[in-house]
């Protein structure tokens, strides 16, 4: 069952967290549904592993064929491998980084994506959701070359993609992490390997500090709320990662 991250009389944010499992062959991943009045959008709908149950379960909250947008933070298989099926089930366009717009069709049958991909420019954009909007925030190289996070100004939730992901912990979506210290061991190795450089993390931190963020919700693992939001921003902006850690030891012809 999905977890309600936010609800008021006109706006709902749902997280689906148990459609794939890190205990099996596939990494656990989260999918998200926004409903604003009579308009809906889905974020990072996932791979084929997640499609059937996600499509069936979300019909209790919103009819898939009425979606106004399919949003993708980047183009990894756990983000949009099910794209062909979503484009069949809906008439919604796909919003994805403009640098991935010509790669996304590889997930689909020929002609399926024609006229249905909206490339998000590098500086980001505001995506209408009824009489509200979602803000696509640039998060390039965190970890993908063309990468976006999505900020919902109604719920004040930042949907952060792979940033703030935690791996290996049993997810309890109704119990967000509110203190970061004990959670760092579930995050550190992933961030050091998958994030490209500390320079990009510092640029990201400077940007998001201008927003009112009540919760950070990643694509993998548990949401961050309360004090953990600011603690994560402070922690990650000091983290050495990616190319910061590379030396000639990492670039040798194998024996």
C-alpha positions in Angstrom: 0.0 0.0 0.0 1.2 3.5 -0.7 2.1 5.9 2.1 0.6 9.4 2.2 3.5 11.9 2.4 1.1 14.8 2.4 -2.6 15.5 2.1 -4.8 18.5 2.3 -8.3 19.0 0.8 -7.0 19.5 -2.7 -3.5 18.0 -2.9 -2.0 14.6 -2.2 1.5 13.1 -2.5 1.8 9.3 -2.4 4.9 7.2 -2.1 4.9 3.6 -3.3 7.8 1.8 -1.6 7.3 -1.9 -1.7 6.9 -2.8 -5.4 10.5 -3.9 -5.8 12.8 -5.2 -3.1 16.4 -4.9 -2.2 16.2 -8.4 -0.7 15.8 -9.8 -4.3 17.6 -9.3 -7.6 16.4 -5.7 -8.0 17.3 -2.7 -5.9 14.4 -1.3 -3.9 13.0 1.9 -5.4 10.2 4.3 -4.7 7.5 5.6 -7.1 5.4 8.7 -6.5 2.0 10.0 -7.4 0.8 13.6 -7.2 -2.9 14.4 -7.2 -4.0 18.0 -7.3 -7.8 18.4 -7.7 -8.7 16.5 -10.8 -5.1 16.5 -12.2 -2.4 13.9 -11.5 1.2 13.2 -12.4 3.5 10.3 -11.7 7.2 10.6 -10.8 9.9 8.0 -11.6 7.4 5.2 -12.4 10.1 2.5 -12.3 10.8 -0.6 -14.3 8.6 -3.5 -15.4 9.0 -5.1 -12.0 6.9 -2.3 -10.5 4.4 -1.6 -13.4 1.6 -4.0 -12.8 1.1 -3.4 -9.1 1.7 0.3 -9.4 -0.8 0.7 -12.2 -3.4 -1.4 -10.3 -2.8 0.2 -6.9 -2.8 3.8 -8.0 -6.3 3.4 -9.6 -7.7 3.6 -6.1 -6.5 7.2 -5.9 -6.4 8.4 -9.5 -7.2 6.9 -12.9 -3.9 6.3 -14.8 -5.5 7.3 -18.1 -6.1 10.8 -16.7 -2.5 11.5 -15.8 -1.3 14.9 -17.1 2.4 14.1 -16.9 5.0 11.3 -16.4 8.1 12.8 -14.7 11.6 11.3 -14.8 14.5 12.5 -12.7 16.9 10.8 -15.2 17.0 7.8 -17.6 18.1 4.8 -15.5 16.1 1.6 -15.9 14.8 1.8 -12.4 13.3 5.2 -13.3 11.6 4.6 -16.7 12.2 1.0 -18.0 8.4 0.7 -17.9 7.9 3.8 -20.1 6.4 1.9 -23.1 3.6 0.5 -20.9 2.9 3.9 -19.4 2.7 5.6 -22.8 0.3 2.9 -23.8 -1.9 3.2 -20.7 -2.0 7.1 -20.7 -1.9 10.0 -23.1 0.4 11.9 -20.8 3.7 13.4 -22.0 7.1 12.4 -20.5 9.1 15.2 -18.9 12.8 14.4 -18.9 16.1 16.2 -19.2 16.6 17.4 -22.8 19.9 15.5 -23.0 18.0 12.2 -22.5 15.0 13.1 -24.7 16.4 11.2 -27.6 17.5 8.2 -25.5 14.1 7.6 -23.8 12.6 6.2 -27.1 14.9 3.2 -26.7 12.6 2.0 -23.9 9.6 2.0 -26.3 8.3 0.5 -29.5 9.0 2.6 -32.6 6.8 5.7 -32.9 5.4 5.4 -29.3 7.2 8.5 -28.1 6.5 10.7 -31.1 5.3 14.1 -29.9 5.1 12.9 -26.3 8.5 13.9 -24.9 9.0 17.3 -23.3 12.7 18.0 -22.8 13.5 19.9 -19.6 16.2 22.5 -20.2 19.3 22.5 -18.1 18.2 25.4 -15.9 14.9 23.5 -15.0 11.3 24.5 -15.5 7.9 24.8 -13.8 5.6 22.0 -14.7 1.8 22.8 -14.4 -0.3 20.5 -12.2 -3.8 21.8 -12.5 -3.8 25.3 -10.9 -0.5 24.3 -9.0 2.9 23.4 -10.3 5.9 21.2 -9.7 9.4 22.7 -10.0 12.1 20.8 -11.8 15.3 21.7 -10.1 18.7 21.2 -11.8 20.7 18.4 -10.1 23.1 17.5 -12.8 25.7 14.9 -12.1 23.9 13.8 -8.9 24.4 11.3 -10.3 23.3 11.5 -13.9 24.6 14.0 -16.5 21.1 15.3 -17.1 19.3 15.0 -13.7 16.4 16.8 -12.1 14.8 16.8 -8.7 11.2 17.9 -8.2 10.0 20.3 -5.6 6.4 20.5 -4.6 5.6 24.0 -3.2 2.3 22.8 -1.8 3.6 20.0 0.4 7.1 21.6 0.6 8.6 18.2 -0.2 11.8 17.8 -2.3 11.8 14.6 -4.3 15.5 14.2 -4.6 16.1 11.2 -6.9 19.3 9.3 -6.0 20.5 12.0 -3.7 19.7 11.2 0.0 19.2 7.5 -1.0 19.8 4.9 1.7 20.5 1.3 0.8 20.1 -1.9 2.9 17.7 -0.6 5.6 14.2 -1.9 6.0 12.1 1.0 4.7 9.4 2.4 7.1 7.8 5.2 5.1 5.6 6.1 8.0 8.6 6.6 10.1 10.9 9.2 8.3 14.4 9.6 9.5 14.5 12.7 11.8 18.1 12.5 13.0 20.8 11.9 10.4 23.7 10.6 12.5 22.5 7.0 12.8 21.4 6.9 9.2 24.7 8.0 7.6 26.2 4.4 7.5 23.2 3.5 5.2 24.0 6.4 2.9 27.8 7.1 2.8 29.1 4.4 0.6 26.4 5.0 -2.0 27.0 8.7 -2.1 30.7 8.5 -2.3 30.4 6.2 -5.3 27.4 7.5 -7.2 27.7 11.3 -6.7 30.2 12.9 -9.1 32.1 15.5 -7.1 32.0 17.7 -4.0 31.8 20.8 -6.2 28.4 19.7 -7.5 27.2 18.9 -4.0 28.1 22.3 -2.8 26.3 24.0 -5.7 23.2 21.9 -5.0 23.3 22.7 -1.3 23.5 26.4 -2.0 20.5 26.2 -4.2 18.2 24.1 -2.0 19.0 26.3 1.1 16.8 28.9 -0.6 13.8 26.6 -0.4 11.4 25.8 2.4 11.8 22.1 2.6 9.8 20.1 5.1 10.9 16.7 3.8 13.5 15.2 1.4 12.2 12.0 -0.2 14.7 10.0 -2.3 14.1 7.3 -4.9 15.7 4.6 -2.7 15.1 4.2 1.0 13.5 6.3 3.7 12.4 10.0 3.7 14.2 12.6 5.7 12.2 15.0 7.9 12.6 17.4 10.7 16.2 18.1 11.8 17.5 15.5 9.3 16.7 17.7 6.4 19.2 20.4 7.4 21.6 17.9 8.7 21.7 16.1 5.4 22.3 19.3 3.4 25.2 20.2 5.8 26.6 16.7 5.7 26.5 16.2 1.9 28.0 19.6 1.0 31.2 18.5 2.8 31.4 15.0 1.3 34.2 14.0 -0.9 32.9 11.7 -3.6 33.2 10.5 -7.2 36.2 12.0 -9.1 37.4 13.5 -5.8 38.5 10.0 -4.8 39.9 8.8 -8.0 43.7 8.2 -8.4 45.9 6.4 -10.8 45.3 3.3 -8.7 41.7 3.2 -10.2 42.9 3.4 -13.8 45.2 0.5 -14.5 45.0 -2.3 -17.0 43.9 -5.4 -15.1 46.5 -8.1 -14.4 
